[in-house]
């Protein structure tokens, strides 16, 4: 299944959550603080949120 994290195409297995997409995109790792996560409509989403084919996640990060 293909989803997009900050417009970067990421392939994950169906049923995986937002956290899995962030790991695959290299965003969820030590030294990075997630300030906000939103969907393509600007709604805040959680780290355990479900994803569907073609979903877009926009993440604002800060390096710590």
PDB file of N, CA, C and O in Angstrom, chain B, residues numbered from 101:
ATOM      1  N   UNK B 101       0.853  -1.165   0.000  1.00  0.00           N
ATOM      2  CA  UNK B 101       0.000   0.000   0.000  1.00  0.00           C
ATOM      3  C   UNK B 101       0.906   1.237   0.000  1.00  0.00           C
ATOM      4  O   UNK B 101       1.913   1.280   0.707  1.00  0.00           O
ATOM      5  N   UNK B 102       0.541   2.222  -0.787  1.00  0.00           N
ATOM      6  CA  UNK B 102       1.323   3.452  -0.901  1.00  0.00           C
ATOM      7  C   UNK B 102       0.614   4.580  -0.145  1.00  0.00           C
ATOM      8  O   UNK B 102      -0.574   4.830  -0.347  1.00  0.00           O
ATOM      9  N   UNK B 103       1.366   5.253   0.727  1.00  0.00           N
ATOM     10  CA  UNK B 103       0.910   6.472   1.396  1.00  0.00           C
ATOM     11  C   UNK B 103       2.000   7.522   1.199  1.00  0.00           C
ATOM     12  O   UNK B 103       3.088   7.209   0.716  1.00  0.00           O
ATOM     13  N   UNK B 104       1.711   8.751   1.568  1.00  0.00           N
ATOM     14  CA  UNK B 104       2.666   9.838   1.380  1.00  0.00           C
ATOM     15  C   UNK B 104       2.923  10.544   2.706  1.00  0.00           C
ATOM     16  O   UNK B 104       1.989  10.910   3.420  1.00  0.00           O
ATOM     17  N   UNK B 105       4.193  10.727   3.022  1.00  0.00           N
ATOM     18  CA  UNK B 105       4.603  11.447   4.220  1.00  0.00           C
ATOM     19  C   UNK B 105       5.397  12.663   3.754  1.00  0.00           C
ATOM     20  O   UNK B 105       6.483  12.529   3.189  1.00  0.00           O
ATOM     21  N   UNK B 106       4.847  13.844   3.995  1.00  0.00           N
ATOM     22  CA  UNK B 106       5.455  15.091   3.501  1.00  0.00           C
ATOM     23  C   UNK B 106       5.771  14.993   2.011  1.00  0.00           C
ATOM     24  O   UNK B 106       6.851  15.375   1.560  1.00  0.00           O
ATOM     25  N   UNK B 107       4.808  14.475   1.265  1.00  0.00           N
ATOM     26  CA  UNK B 107       4.874  14.304  -0.192  1.00  0.00           C
ATOM     27  C   UNK B 107       5.898  13.272  -0.650  1.00  0.00           C
ATOM     28  O   UNK B 107       6.192  13.186  -1.843  1.00  0.00           O
ATOM     29  N   UNK B 108       6.445  12.491   0.272  1.00  0.00           N
ATOM     30  CA  UNK B 108       7.372  11.414  -0.073  1.00  0.00           C
ATOM     31  C   UNK B 108       6.589  10.104  -0.095  1.00  0.00           C
ATOM     32  O   UNK B 108       5.901   9.767   0.869  1.00  0.00           O
ATOM     33  N   UNK B 109       6.697   9.371  -1.198  1.00  0.00           N
ATOM     34  CA  UNK B 109       5.992   8.098  -1.322  1.00  0.00           C
ATOM     35  C   UNK B 109       6.613   7.061  -0.396  1.00  0.00           C
ATOM     36  O   UNK B 109       7.829   6.865  -0.383  1.00  0.00           O
ATOM     37  N   UNK B 110       5.747   6.393   0.385  1.00  0.00           N
ATOM     38  CA  UNK B 110       6.195   5.378   1.332  1.00  0.00           C
ATOM     39  C   UNK B 110       5.332   4.138   1.135  1.00  0.00           C
ATOM     40  O   UNK B 110       4.106   4.234   1.079  1.00  0.00           O
ATOM     41  N   UNK B 111       5.961   2.987   1.031  1.00  0.00           N
ATOM     42  CA  UNK B 111       5.216   1.742   0.879  1.00  0.00           C
ATOM     43  C   UNK B 111       5.150   1.026   2.220  1.00  0.00           C
ATOM     44  O   UNK B 111       6.175   0.763   2.849  1.00  0.00           O
ATOM     45  N   UNK B 112       3.925   0.714   2.651  1.00  0.00           N
ATOM     46  CA  UNK B 112       3.709  -0.026   3.893  1.00  0.00           C
ATOM     47  C   UNK B 112       2.726  -1.159   3.630  1.00  0.00           C
ATOM     48  O   UNK B 112       2.058  -1.187   2.596  1.00  0.00           O
ATOM     49  N   UNK B 113       2.645  -2.079   4.560  1.00  0.00           N
ATOM     50  CA  UNK B 113       1.719  -3.208   4.454  1.00  0.00           C
ATOM     51  C   UNK B 113       0.335  -2.741   4.891  1.00  0.00           C
ATOM     52  O   UNK B 113       0.228  -2.009   5.876  1.00  0.00           O
ATOM     53  N   UNK B 114      -0.734  -3.141   4.191  1.00  0.00           N
ATOM     54  CA  UNK B 114      -2.084  -2.753   4.608  1.00  0.00           C
ATOM     55  C   UNK B 114      -2.333  -3.125   6.074  1.00  0.00           C
ATOM     56  O   UNK B 114      -1.952  -4.204   6.529  1.00  0.00           O
ATOM     57  N   UNK B 115      -2.977  -2.215   6.796  1.00  0.00           N
ATOM     58  CA  UNK B 115      -3.255  -2.420   8.210  1.00  0.00           C
ATOM     59  C   UNK B 115      -2.260  -1.738   9.129  1.00  0.00           C
ATOM     60  O   UNK B 115      -2.490  -1.642  10.334  1.00  0.00           O
ATOM     61  N   UNK B 116      -1.156  -1.264   8.570  1.00  0.00           N
ATOM     62  CA  UNK B 116      -0.175  -0.554   9.390  1.00  0.00           C
ATOM     63  C   UNK B 116      -0.693   0.835   9.742  1.00  0.00           C
ATOM     64  O   UNK B 116      -1.596   1.362   9.092  1.00  0.00           O
ATOM     65  N   UNK B 117      -0.111   1.411  10.775  1.00  0.00           N
ATOM     66  CA  UNK B 117      -0.559   2.684  11.334  1.00  0.00           C
ATOM     67  C   UNK B 117       0.354   3.837  10.904  1.00  0.00           C
ATOM     68  O   UNK B 117       1.349   3.641  10.206  1.00  0.00           O
ATOM     69  N   UNK B 118      -0.012   5.034  11.340  1.00  0.00           N
ATOM     70  CA  UNK B 118       0.768   6.237  11.044  1.00  0.00           C
ATOM     71  C   UNK B 118       2.210   6.060  11.503  1.00  0.00           C
ATOM     72  O   UNK B 118       3.137   6.453  10.795  1.00  0.00           O
ATOM     73  N   UNK B 119       2.407   5.474  12.676  1.00  0.00           N
ATOM     74  CA  UNK B 119       3.767   5.288  13.206  1.00  0.00           C
ATOM     75  C   UNK B 119       4.640   4.483  12.254  1.00  0.00           C
ATOM     76  O   UNK B 119       5.822   4.788  12.091  1.00  0.00           O
ATOM     77  N   UNK B 120       4.075   3.461  11.627  1.00  0.00           N
ATOM     78  CA  UNK B 120       4.842   2.637  10.694  1.00  0.00           C
ATOM     79  C   UNK B 120       5.258   3.440   9.458  1.00  0.00           C
ATOM     80  O   UNK B 120       6.369   3.278   8.953  1.00  0.00           O
ATOM     81  N   UNK B 121       4.372   4.295   8.982  1.00  0.00           N
ATOM     82  CA  UNK B 121       4.699   5.137   7.824  1.00  0.00           C
ATOM     83  C   UNK B 121       5.810   6.125   8.174  1.00  0.00           C
ATOM     84  O   UNK B 121       6.688   6.392   7.353  1.00  0.00           O
ATOM     85  N   UNK B 122       5.770   6.668   9.398  1.00  0.00           N
ATOM     86  CA  UNK B 122       6.804   7.619   9.817  1.00  0.00           C
ATOM     87  C   UNK B 122       8.157   6.934   9.966  1.00  0.00           C
ATOM     88  O   UNK B 122       9.189   7.519   9.634  1.00  0.00           O
ATOM     89  N   UNK B 123       8.160   5.704  10.459  1.00  0.00           N
ATOM     90  CA  UNK B 123       9.408   4.935  10.556  1.00  0.00           C
ATOM     91  C   UNK B 123       9.958   4.680   9.156  1.00  0.00           C
ATOM     92  O   UNK B 123      11.149   4.868   8.909  1.00  0.00           O
ATOM     93  N   UNK B 124       9.097   4.254   8.249  1.00  0.00           N
ATOM     94  CA  UNK B 124       9.530   3.972   6.876  1.00  0.00           C
ATOM     95  C   UNK B 124      10.057   5.216   6.171  1.00  0.00           C
ATOM     96  O   UNK B 124      10.947   5.124   5.326  1.00  0.00           O
ATOM     97  N   UNK B 125       9.512   6.372   6.515  1.00  0.00           N
ATOM     98  CA  UNK B 125       9.953   7.628   5.903  1.00  0.00           C
ATOM     99  C   UNK B 125      11.192   8.201   6.585  1.00  0.00           C
ATOM    100  O   UNK B 125      11.744   9.199   6.124  1.00  0.00           O
ATOM    101  N   UNK B 126      11.635   7.576   7.682  1.00  0.00           N
ATOM    102  CA  UNK B 126      12.822   8.041   8.388  1.00  0.00           C
ATOM    103  C   UNK B 126      12.569   9.220   9.313  1.00  0.00           C
ATOM    104  O   UNK B 126      13.507   9.904   9.721  1.00  0.00           O
ATOM    105  N   UNK B 127      11.305   9.459   9.646  1.00  0.00           N
ATOM    106  CA  UNK B 127      10.968  10.601  10.495  1.00  0.00           C
ATOM    107  C   UNK B 127      10.908  10.219  11.970  1.00  0.00           C
ATOM    108  O   UNK B 127      11.315  11.003  12.827  1.00  0.00           O
ATOM    109  N   UNK B 128      10.410   9.039  12.270  1.00  0.00           N
ATOM    110  CA  UNK B 128      10.248   8.623  13.663  1.00  0.00           C
ATOM    111  C   UNK B 128      11.524   7.923  14.120  1.00  0.00           C
ATOM    112  O   UNK B 128      11.671   6.709  13.981  1.00  0.00           O
ATOM    113  N   UNK B 129      12.439   8.715  14.668  1.00  0.00           N
ATOM    114  CA  UNK B 129      13.699   8.176  15.162  1.00  0.00           C
ATOM    115  C   UNK B 129      14.260   9.092  16.238  1.00  0.00           C
ATOM    116  O   UNK B 129      13.758  10.195  16.453  1.00  0.00           O
ATOM    117  N   UNK B 130      15.291   8.632  16.900  1.00  0.00           N
ATOM    118  CA  UNK B 130      15.898   9.376  18.002  1.00  0.00           C
ATOM    119  C   UNK B 130      16.391  10.739  17.522  1.00  0.00           C
ATOM    120  O   UNK B 130      16.984  10.860  16.449  1.00  0.00           O
ATOM    121  N   UNK B 131      16.135  11.762  18.336  1.00  0.00           N
ATOM    122  CA  UNK B 131      16.613  13.101  18.024  1.00  0.00           C
ATOM    123  C   UNK B 131      15.645  13.955  17.234  1.00  0.00           C
ATOM    124  O   UNK B 131      15.956  15.098  16.898  1.00  0.00           O
ATOM    125  N   UNK B 132      14.474  13.417  16.932  1.00  0.00           N
ATOM    126  CA  UNK B 132      13.473  14.176  16.190  1.00  0.00           C
ATOM    127  C   UNK B 132      12.203  14.274  17.029  1.00  0.00           C
ATOM    128  O   UNK B 132      11.672  13.264  17.490  1.00  0.00           O
ATOM    129  N   UNK B 133      11.727  15.495  17.220  1.00  0.00           N
ATOM    130  CA  UNK B 133      10.498  15.757  17.959  1.00  0.00           C
ATOM    131  C   UNK B 133       9.409  16.096  16.947  1.00  0.00           C
ATOM    132  O   UNK B 133       9.595  16.969  16.099  1.00  0.00           O
ATOM    133  N   UNK B 134       8.277  15.407  17.034  1.00  0.00           N
ATOM    134  CA  UNK B 134       7.158  15.673  16.134  1.00  0.00           C
ATOM    135  C   UNK B 134       6.286  16.757  16.755  1.00  0.00           C
ATOM    136  O   UNK B 134       5.670  16.545  17.800  1.00  0.00           O
ATOM    137  N   UNK B 135       6.236  17.920  16.108  1.00  0.00           N
ATOM    138  CA  UNK B 135       5.441  19.041  16.611  1.00  0.00           C
ATOM    139  C   UNK B 135       3.968  18.875  16.266  1.00  0.00           C
ATOM    140  O   UNK B 135       3.102  19.162  17.091  1.00  0.00           O
ATOM    141  N   UNK B 136       3.677  18.413  15.054  1.00  0.00           N
ATOM    142  CA  UNK B 136       2.291  18.185  14.650  1.00  0.00           C
ATOM    143  C   UNK B 136       2.233  17.222  13.475  1.00  0.00           C
ATOM    144  O   UNK B 136       3.179  17.100  12.696  1.00  0.00           O
ATOM    145  N   UNK B 137       1.095  16.541  13.368  1.00  0.00           N
ATOM    146  CA  UNK B 137       0.825  15.650  12.242  1.00  0.00           C
ATOM    147  C   UNK B 137      -0.589  15.939  11.769  1.00  0.00           C
ATOM    148  O   UNK B 137      -1.529  15.963  12.562  1.00  0.00           O
ATOM    149  N   UNK B 138      -0.728  16.158  10.471  1.00  0.00           N
ATOM    150  CA  UNK B 138      -2.039  16.478   9.914  1.00  0.00           C
ATOM    151  C   UNK B 138      -2.279  15.671   8.648  1.00  0.00           C
ATOM    152  O   UNK B 138      -1.341  15.237   7.980  1.00  0.00           O
ATOM    153  N   UNK B 139      -3.564  15.479   8.331  1.00  0.00           N
ATOM    154  CA  UNK B 139      -3.914  14.830   7.076  1.00  0.00           C
ATOM    155  C   UNK B 139      -4.037  15.893   5.984  1.00  0.00           C
ATOM    156  O   UNK B 139      -3.764  17.070   6.224  1.00  0.00           O
ATOM    157  N   UNK B 140      -4.445  15.478   4.794  1.00  0.00           N
ATOM    158  CA  UNK B 140      -4.487  16.417   3.666  1.00  0.00           C
ATOM    159  C   UNK B 140      -5.548  17.500   3.817  1.00  0.00           C
ATOM    160  O   UNK B 140      -5.533  18.483   3.076  1.00  0.00           O
ATOM    161  N   UNK B 141      -6.473  17.337   4.769  1.00  0.00           N
ATOM    162  CA  UNK B 141      -7.496  18.348   5.022  1.00  0.00           C
ATOM    163  C   UNK B 141      -7.132  19.259   6.193  1.00  0.00           C
ATOM    164  O   UNK B 141      -7.904  20.146   6.556  1.00  0.00           O
ATOM    165  N   UNK B 142      -5.947  19.039   6.787  1.00  0.00           N
ATOM    166  CA  UNK B 142      -5.504  19.869   7.897  1.00  0.00           C
ATOM    167  C   UNK B 142      -5.956  19.399   9.264  1.00  0.00           C
ATOM    168  O   UNK B 142      -5.761  20.100  10.257  1.00  0.00           O
ATOM    169  N   UNK B 143      -6.565  18.207   9.330  1.00  0.00           N
ATOM    170  CA  UNK B 143      -6.999  17.652  10.613  1.00  0.00           C
ATOM    171  C   UNK B 143      -5.826  17.009  11.332  1.00  0.00           C
ATOM    172  O   UNK B 143      -5.026  16.306  10.715  1.00  0.00           O
ATOM    173  N   UNK B 144      -5.721  17.247  12.632  1.00  0.00           N
ATOM    174  CA  UNK B 144      -4.676  16.607  13.440  1.00  0.00           C
ATOM    175  C   UNK B 144      -4.928  15.100  13.457  1.00  0.00           C
ATOM    176  O   UNK B 144      -6.071  14.660  13.578  1.00  0.00           O
ATOM    177  N   UNK B 145      -3.866  14.317  13.338  1.00  0.00           N
ATOM    178  CA  UNK B 145      -3.988  12.861  13.413  1.00  0.00           C
ATOM    179  C   UNK B 145      -3.040  12.340  14.482  1.00  0.00           C
ATOM    180  O   UNK B 145      -2.048  12.983  14.824  1.00  0.00           O
ATOM    181  N   UNK B 146      -3.363  11.168  14.999  1.00  0.00           N
ATOM    182  CA  UNK B 146      -2.547  10.563  16.042  1.00  0.00           C
ATOM    183  C   UNK B 146      -1.556   9.558  15.492  1.00  0.00           C
ATOM    184  O   UNK B 146      -1.685   9.097  14.358  1.00  0.00           O
ATOM    185  N   UNK B 147      -0.580   9.227  16.292  1.00  0.00           N
ATOM    186  CA  UNK B 147       0.480   8.298  15.898  1.00  0.00           C
ATOM    187  C   UNK B 147      -0.063   6.886  15.650  1.00  0.00           C
ATOM    188  O   UNK B 147       0.524   6.120  14.886  1.00  0.00           O
ATOM    189  N   UNK B 148      -1.180   6.543  16.295  1.00  0.00           N
ATOM    190  CA  UNK B 148      -1.783   5.218  16.130  1.00  0.00           C
ATOM    191  C   UNK B 148      -2.936   5.215  15.141  1.00  0.00           C
ATOM    192  O   UNK B 148      -3.701   4.253  15.079  1.00  0.00           O
ATOM    193  N   UNK B 149      -3.066   6.291  14.366  1.00  0.00           N
ATOM    194  CA  UNK B 149      -4.148   6.386  13.396  1.00  0.00           C
ATOM    195  C   UNK B 149      -3.998   5.382  12.263  1.00  0.00           C
ATOM    196  O   UNK B 149      -2.891   4.988  11.897  1.00  0.00           O
ATOM    197  N   UNK B 150      -5.140   4.978  11.718  1.00  0.00           N
ATOM    198  CA  UNK B 150      -5.145   4.034  10.600  1.00  0.00           C
ATOM    199  C   UNK B 150      -4.923   4.770   9.290  1.00  0.00           C
ATOM    200  O   UNK B 150      -5.221   5.958   9.167  1.00  0.00           O
ATOM    201  N   UNK B 151      -4.397   4.049   8.321  1.00  0.00           N
ATOM    202  CA  UNK B 151      -4.115   4.622   7.009  1.00  0.00           C
ATOM    203  C   UNK B 151      -4.815   3.832   5.917  1.00  0.00           C
ATOM    204  O   UNK B 151      -5.073   2.637   6.062  1.00  0.00           O
ATOM    205  N   UNK B 152      -5.116   4.514   4.830  1.00  0.00           N
ATOM    206  CA  UNK B 152      -5.687   3.896   3.641  1.00  0.00           C
ATOM    207  C   UNK B 152      -4.797   4.220   2.449  1.00  0.00           C
ATOM    208  O   UNK B 152      -3.985   5.145   2.497  1.00  0.00           O
ATOM    209  N   UNK B 153      -4.957   3.461   1.401  1.00  0.00           N
ATOM    210  CA  UNK B 153      -4.191   3.668   0.173  1.00  0.00           C
ATOM    211  C   UNK B 153      -4.275   5.131  -0.272  1.00  0.00           C
ATOM    212  O   UNK B 153      -5.366   5.688  -0.391  1.00  0.00           O
ATOM    213  N   UNK B 154      -3.120   5.743  -0.516  1.00  0.00           N
ATOM    214  CA  UNK B 154      -3.060   7.095  -1.037  1.00  0.00           C
ATOM    215  C   UNK B 154      -3.171   8.209  -0.012  1.00  0.00           C
ATOM    216  O   UNK B 154      -3.157   9.383  -0.380  1.00  0.00           O
ATOM    217  N   UNK B 155      -3.280   7.867   1.276  1.00  0.00           N
ATOM    218  CA  UNK B 155      -3.369   8.904   2.312  1.00  0.00           C
ATOM    219  C   UNK B 155      -2.120   9.780   2.319  1.00  0.00           C
ATOM    220  O   UNK B 155      -1.025   9.333   1.977  1.00  0.00           O
ATOM    221  N   UNK B 156      -2.308  11.030   2.713  1.00  0.00           N
ATOM    222  CA  UNK B 156      -1.215  11.997   2.837  1.00  0.00           C
ATOM    223  C   UNK B 156      -1.080  12.405   4.294  1.00  0.00           C
ATOM    224  O   UNK B 156      -2.069  12.756   4.938  1.00  0.00           O
ATOM    225  N   UNK B 157       0.143  12.362   4.814  1.00  0.00           N
ATOM    226  CA  UNK B 157       0.435  12.795   6.171  1.00  0.00           C
ATOM    227  C   UNK B 157       1.444  13.934   6.058  1.00  0.00           C
ATOM    228  O   UNK B 157       2.457  13.816   5.369  1.00  0.00           O
ATOM    229  N   UNK B 158       1.156  15.030   6.740  1.00  0.00           N
ATOM    230  CA  UNK B 158       2.075  16.160   6.760  1.00  0.00           C
ATOM    231  C   UNK B 158       2.578  16.327   8.182  1.00  0.00           C
ATOM    232  O   UNK B 158       1.796  16.552   9.105  1.00  0.00           O
ATOM    233  N   UNK B 159       3.893  16.214   8.353  1.00  0.00           N
ATOM    234  CA  UNK B 159       4.507  16.201   9.675  1.00  0.00           C
ATOM    235  C   UNK B 159       5.428  17.404   9.827  1.00  0.00           C
ATOM    236  O   UNK B 159       6.265  17.677   8.966  1.00  0.00           O
ATOM    237  N   UNK B 160       5.258  18.117  10.937  1.00  0.00           N
ATOM    238  CA  UNK B 160       6.152  19.219  11.279  1.00  0.00           C
ATOM    239  C   UNK B 160       7.078  18.704  12.375  1.00  0.00           C
ATOM    240  O   UNK B 160       6.616  18.269  13.430  1.00  0.00           O
ATOM    241  N   UNK B 161       8.392  18.755  12.124  1.00  0.00           N
ATOM    242  CA  UNK B 161       9.351  18.188  13.073  1.00  0.00           C
ATOM    243  C   UNK B 161      10.321  19.247  13.578  1.00  0.00           C
ATOM    244  O   UNK B 161      10.457  20.331  13.011  1.00  0.00           O
ATOM    245  N   UNK B 162      10.985  18.886  14.664  1.00  0.00           N
ATOM    246  CA  UNK B 162      12.028  19.728  15.245  1.00  0.00           C
ATOM    247  C   UNK B 162      13.152  18.805  15.693  1.00  0.00           C
ATOM    248  O   UNK B 162      12.896  17.781  16.327  1.00  0.00           O
ATOM    249  N   UNK B 163      14.380  19.152  15.374  1.00  0.00           N
ATOM    250  CA  UNK B 163      15.526  18.352  15.796  1.00  0.00           C
ATOM    251  C   UNK B 163      15.913  18.750  17.215  1.00  0.00           C
ATOM    252  O   UNK B 163      16.025  19.933  17.537  1.00  0.00           O
ATOM    253  N   UNK B 164      16.116  17.734  18.058  1.00  0.00           N
ATOM    254  CA  UNK B 164      16.502  18.012  19.452  1.00  0.00           C
ATOM    255  C   UNK B 164      17.862  17.430  19.756  1.00  0.00           C
ATOM    256  O   UNK B 164      18.353  17.563  20.877  1.00  0.00           O
TER     257      UNK B 164
END
